[in-house]
Structure formats: structure tokens, C-alpha cells
Amino acid sequence: MYQKLLPFLFFFISFIAFSQKQKSSDLKISGDYTHQYTKTVFPKFWTGFTRETVRSYDSQNKNIGISYIQQTSKKSKTVISLYVYPFNEVDNHLLRDEFLSYQHALNQNSSTGIEMKPLFSKLSDDQFTVNSVYSVFKNSLGEPDFFKGVKYTDKQSMLAIYECGGWRFKIRVTSDDMTAEQLQELKKKIEKYFDVLAIAAVKPLPVNDGSPDIIIYKPAQRDSMMVKAAVVAAQSKIEWMKNNLDTREFSTGFTDMNINSEIYSIEKMLEFYKLHKSDWKMTPDTEKYFNEMSRIADNNRLKDHIYEKYESVIDYPEGDAQKTSYIQFKIDKNISEDTNEILYKIFYRFE
């Protein structure tokens, strides 16, 4: 399903990027810049880097991008781009969608295919736990060139995106001379200095005001059985989060990179189907879907199924090693791509 969504996601992110390019404006800031909504301070100089631009993408300066540069030689530099931006609605797919959209967009501007292996990390204090997805990778970045039109230059790069309740914090780094280990250390310095946990404290999810809302997607709307089973799956994911996450973590995001919440959701959905398959109207497509999902579960391949379904952006370290055998398993057991359909989303909307 995520493969089917990627052309749309790329169109969407390209549209947003185009819109930001048209509407963005560089703010004239001479000294430290304080983002008024999160109180995040971006100094003119930071640990050998010089702030290059402060760019606003809306009229209220909520959505901002800050760039820093460190020129180590005539041909070598490291560029840090930091972004702080709000959301009026936060759902369980949003963090993953952002990561996949960036990966897809990056490949459009590269001379070779780029594999961004997702990694996962947490930051915690007494009030909040912030989850993030990040990747350190090599890419050949296209840049304008007078003679060649476009010149591709090898870069060491990093992307990190943080769930901060109603805000996002994002880091992008490209470097000519830093190693992967140095980028990892730079990430930690950025997290600490720019206080990601303080950004999460600005607008936490309203978890104490009730459960998230649920939207059932079109693939699950074809008959009564499918709708009811999808609702059970969504409610089970919410139940898992309430039982397994403390308020510090649930308040900043849905932690949808934890594969156990998806396993629990699917298992409860299949239990519901087995108990009620004679009670509700069901099309042949729905019966086929549940027969295939049951074969996956009965053969202990749910983790591999989830890893494929979410384009590897799920915390399952063994997933990559199982990809080939899972493809063969699907062939042997006659498992279709329909099993990868996304059935629902759970979300909070801010007033």
C-alpha cells in the first residue's frame, strides 16, 4: 500500500515544497533568533557553524527553517538544516509518511538509488519521551553546474524527524567530509542544544481528554465485516498504546514504529473475524483478504508482513534479513498484495 501511496505522497510533498518556495521569505536577523511559539533559540554562531538563513514558510512565522554552514576548506563544507513546524492534526502514519516522502523525493534528485535505512531513537526526561526516526546515508546530490548542467557530488547525509506532539522538529545534514559516526554525534549535540524535549512540551497530544479519533480508509469500506474488523483493529492499537505506553510517551506521538502495537492490532482483528464471519455481510474480496491474513499469522510471518507493508519503516531489526524468504513465502502460500492495504488511521486534531 505504501508503494501505491508514494506517487501521491511525492506529488503532495512536491506541491508543498513548491508552495513554500513561492511563499517563503528570509527573515533579517542579526543576532540570536528565537522562534516565538516554541521558544527555541537559534544563535548566530554554534559550535563552529555559522547561521546562514532564517526562513519562514508562513505569514505567522510558525513554520521555519534554519540553515547553518561550516566551511572546512574551499571544496568541503557541512550544511545543517533545522526545521520547526506545527500540525493541526497528528495521526499514527504521519511520521512514517514524512520519512518515506523525503526518501522518494531525494531519489528524484540523485544519480543512483538511495537506500535510507531507518533507525529509531528516544529522548526522555521527567515529563516527556520523544520518539524519532532517522537515517545516516550516502547520496550523490545534484547541483547546478555551468558546464555539465547538473553536477553530482557524493555526500554523507543524515535525516532525523521527531514526534513532538503538535510540533515537529527535523534535522537534515549534508557533509563533504564528516563520517557516519561524526554525524551521529552531531545529531546528539543538536538534540540537546536545541532542546527537542522542550519543543514537545509546547503542545502535547490531548491524551487525557479521551481516545484518538478513527478514520476507516476506502479499502476497508467494501462491506460490513471489513468495516467492523477495521474498527476493531484501530481500537486494539489504541488499547495497546494505553496499556504499554506511559503518558510521557503517548503525549508526544503514536509511537507507531513499535511493531508490537501492529501485531496486537492484527491479532485482535483476526480473532474478531473468526468469531463473527457468519454474522455480517462479506464480499469474496473480504473473505480472500482474511484467509490470506490468517495464513500469514498461522505461519508466524506477521512481523515480516508488517515490515513489507510499511516499506521497512518499522522497528524490526531482523526484517531486512527476512525479506527474500518472505517474498518466497508469499508465492508459496498465494498471498496477494491486497494484504498490504492500509485500513485505518487514528488521530488527534488540535482546536
N, C-alpha and C positions, 0 to 999 in steps of 0.2 A: 504493500500500500504506500509505503514511503517513497518507493521508486515512482509510483504513479503520481504522487503529490509533488515531486521535485520540480517538474517543469512549471507548475503553478507557483510553487514557492520561489523559484528563481525569478519568474515574472514579477511576483509580488515584491521581492527584495530589490529587484532592479527598478521597479516603479518607485519604491520608497527612496532608493538611492538617488534616482533622477530627481524626485521631488525635493529631496534635501539639498541636492546640488543647486536647484533653482532658488530655493528659499533660504538657504544657509547664508549666514553673514559672519564675518570675522569681527570679534569684539576687540576694541582697542584697550588693552590692559597693560599698564606699565609695570606694576609690581605684582604681588600675590593676587590670585583670583580666587574668590570664594563663591562657590555655587550656592545661591541663596536658599534653595529648597532642601538640600541635604547637609549644608554647612561644610562640604568638602573643600579643603583648601589646596589649590594648585599653585605652588610657588614658581617664581620666575626661573630659579635655578634649583636643581635637585640631583644630588649625588653624581655630579659630573655631566648631567644633562641640562640643556637649555630649552626652556619652553619656546616653541616656535609659533603656535597658533592657539587661540581660544575661539572655537567656532560654535555658533548657536544654530540649531535647526528648527527653532520655532520662535514666535514673537515674544514669548514669556521667558525665554532662556532656560526652560526646563530640560530640554534635550540638547546636551552639549557634547563636544568632542575636543579634547586637549591633546596636542602633539608635543613631544619632547624629542630632541635630537642630540646625539653625541657623535661628533666627528673625530674619529681616531686617526685618520690620515686622509690624504686627498681622495682616495678611492674607497675608503672604508668608513662606514657610519652605522649607527644603530638608531632606529626610529621607534619610539613608543607612542602609541595612540591609546588614549583612555577615554571611555565614553560613560556618561551617566544619563539615563533616560527613564521616563516613567511609563507605566502601563495602567490603563483603566480597568483591564481585565487580565487575570492571571489564570492559566489552565495548566493541566498536567503535561501537555505536549509542547508547551511554548519554548522551554529551554532546549529541548532536542531539535525542534524546528529551526531555531536560530542557528544552532551548530551546523545542521545539515545544509541549510540555505547558504551559509558562509562557505562551506566546503564546495558546494556546487558552483557558486559564483567565482570562487578562487580558481577552479579548474577551467573556467571560461577564459581566464587571463594567463594561463600557463602553457608553456610549450610541451610539457609532459604531464601525465596524470599524477595527481597529488593524493596520497593516502594520509588522511589525518586520523591517526589512531586516537580515539577518545580516552582520556584519563579522568579520574574523578577525585575530588578532594573536599575537605570540610574545614571550616573555621568556626571556632566556638568561644563563647565567653559565658558569663553567668546568665545572660538574658536571651541570647540567640545562637543558633547554629546555621551557618550559611553553606549551602552545597554549591558546587561548581563543576562544570565540565570544561576540560582544556585539552590542548594538544600542542606538542612541540614537533615540528616537521620541517623538511627541506622543500623548497619550491623554487622554480625558475620564474622570476617575476618579470612581466613585460613592461618595459619603459620606453617612452618616445626616444627615437634616435634619428638624427638628421640624415645619416647615410642609409641606414637599414630600415627606416620607418619605425620598427619596433625591435628593441634590443632586449634579449632575455638574459637576466643575471641571476646566478644562483644565490639564494638567501637562506639563512637559518631563521625560522619563524616560530611564532607562538600565538595562540588564541586562547583566551580564558573568559568564560561567561559565568556570572554569579547570580544566583537567585536571592534577591534582597527584598522580598515582599512585593510591594507595588513599584519598586525601582529595580533597575538592572545596573550592574557595573560590568564593563567589558574592557579587556586588555588585548591589544594587538601589538606585536613586536616583530620587526624585521631587522636583521642584522647581517652585515658582511663578514664579521669576524668573531662573533660570540659562539661558544659551543652550546650544545643542548643543556649541559649541566649548568652553565652560566645563566641561560635563560630561565631555568627552573629557580635558581637563586634570585634572579631579578623579579620573578613573579612573587616570591615570598616578601621581598622588600616592598613591592608596590602594594600588596595586600595590607601589610602592616602600616605603612606610612599613610596611605590614603584611606585607611580605616574602613574596610568593607563592612565590618560588623556594625559600625555607626550608621552607614547608609541603610542597612537592613532595619535598623530601629526606627527609621523615619515613618514608614508606612507598612507595618506588618499586616499579614492577612488576617481578616476578622474571624479567626477560628473560634473565638468564644461566643460569637453571635449566631452560631448554627453551622450546619454541614454545608459543604460546597454544593452549588447547583450542578445539574447534569444535562447534557445535550446528547441525544442519540443521533448518530450520523445516518445518512441515507442508506448505506448497505444493510443496516440493522432495522430498517423500517418496512421491510417487504411483507412481513406477516406478524401475527400476534405473538407467536412463540419467539421469534427473533427479537422483537421489541422487549418483551418481558425478560428474556435471558440477558440482553444487553444491559437492562436496568439493574438486574441482579449483579452482573459483573462490575458495573460502576459503583454500586452501593458497597460491594465487597472490597473494592480497592479503598474506598473511604474508611470502611471498618478497619482494614488492615492498618492504615495510617494512624487512626485514632488509638489503636491498640499497641502500635510499635514505635511511634514517634512521640517524643515529648513535645510540649507546647513550644519550646525554644526552636525546634526544627520545623514543625508544622507551620509556624508563624511566618517563615521566610519563603516557603515554596512547597511543592508537592512531592519532592524527592522521588520523582518518577524514574530515576536511574537505578533505583533499588529493584532488582529483578524479582525479589520475593513478593512484592506487592502485586505484580502482574501474575505470578504463579498462583497466588491465593485467589485473585480475581477470576482467572480462567477455571480453576478447580471448582469454585462455587458455581460458576455459570454451567459447567458440565453436570454438576450434581442436580441443579435445577432442571436441566433438560431431561435427564434420565427419570426424574420424578414426575415430570409433567408433559412428556412428549405425546401423551394421548389426550391431554386436556385442552390443547389450544390449536388453532388453525396453523398449518405448517405447509409451506411450498416445498417442492422437490429440492430447490436450491438450499433451503434451510436444513432439510434432512441430510443432504450431502455435506454441508458445512460441519454439522455436529458429528457425523460419522467420521469425517477426516480428523477433526479436532480430538475425538476420542481415541483414534489410532495413535495420534501424536502423544497424548497423555499416557495411554496404556503401554507405550514403548519407552517411557521415561525420556522423551525428547522435547519437553516443554521449554526448557531453557534454551535449547538450540533454535526452536521455533521463534521464541521471543527475540533472540539475538538477530535472527534474519529479519523478522518483522520490523524491527526498529533500526535497521541499517547499521547494526553494531553499536549504536549509541545507547548502551545499557551496561551496567556494571556486572560483567560476566567474563572474567579473565580467561577462562577456558574456551570462550566462544569461537575465537579465530581458528583454533586448532580443530574444532568440530565442524567447520563449515563444509568441507568436502564430503565428509561422511553423512552429514545431514542432507545434502543435496541428493546423494545416492539413496538415502532412506526415503526421501520424498518420491523418488522414481519407483523404488521397490514397493512402496505402500500406496502408490497412486494418490499422493497429496497434492492438491492444486494450489495455485497462488491465491485463491479466494480466502484461504485461511489467514492471509496477511492483512485482510481488511481491518481498518481502524473502526471500531463500533461506536465509540462514545468519547466525550471529554468531560472532565469535572473541572469546575472553575469557580473563582470568586470574582465578583465585579465590585469595584470601588464606586461609591457615590460621589 
